[in-house]
């Protein structure tokens, strides 16, 4: 298994999204497709030393972060759609 490499900007943006959204780390790890522990570590690094956090990190662009966020949103919407279909079928049976 290969290790994911992220740019400092990607990490800062992910932490900013986490802090601004008010969502839990567990929820954001799904949306960004980043391991929960990784996000916790990034958040701690950023909160401890915001100016020097993420200074020596490999590269992923902000576009990659946006693509991951959008893929997670698509997956969430597809899951919602599936649940709604099942609920509609259930209520259709119940109303007979």
N, C-alpha and C positions, 0 to 999 in steps of 0.2 A: 504494500500500500504506500502510495507516495504522499508526502506531506504537502499541504497547501501552503503557498507563500503569498503574503499580502503586503502591499505598500503601506508605508506610514499613513498616507492620506486615506487609504481604504479603512484602516483601523480607526483613525480619528473620526471618519464619517460614520462608521458602524457604531462607535460609542456615542457620537452625537445623536444619531437616530434613536439609540436606546434611551438616552437621557431625556431627549425631547418628547419622545412618544409616550413616556410614562408606562410603557408595556414592561412586562416581566422579561428577565433574561431568557427564561424558558420559551416564551412566545417569540422573542426576537431571533433566537437561534433557529427556529423553524422558518421564519420569514427570510432570513439572510443566508440560510444554509451554512451556518457556522456552528461548531460545537459549543455547547453551553459553557463548559469550563473555559474555553478560549475567550468567549465574551466576558465572563467574570474576570479573567486575568487582565484583559484589555481595559475593562472599566476600572479595575483597581490601579493599574499602571497610570492611567490617565488621571484619576483622582489624586493619586499620590504626587505625581510630577507631571502636570499637564504640558509644560513647555518642553520637556525632554523625552516624553513618552514616544515610543515607536520610532526611534531615530535610526536603528540599524535593521530595517526589515526589507525583505524582497518585495516584488512588485505585482500588483493587480490594480487595474484602473478603477476609477469611480464608475465607469460604464459597467464593469463587472458587478459591482455592488448593486447598481440599478437593475441589471438583468436578473440577478438572484432574487432581489426583492419582488420584481414583477412575476417571476416564476412561482415564488411562494404564494403570491396573491392569487394567481391563476389556480394553483392547487387548492387553496382555501375556498375559492368560489366554486370549483368543481365538486368539492366535498359538500358544500352547502346545497348545491343543486341536487346531488344524490340524496341527501337527507330529505329535502323538500319533495322529491319524487316519491320516496318511500312513505312519507307522511300523507301525501295526496292519495296514494293507493290505499293506505290504511283507512283513511276517512271515507273514501269512496265505498269500501267494503262495509264499513260501519253504518253508512246511511241507507243501505238497502234494507 
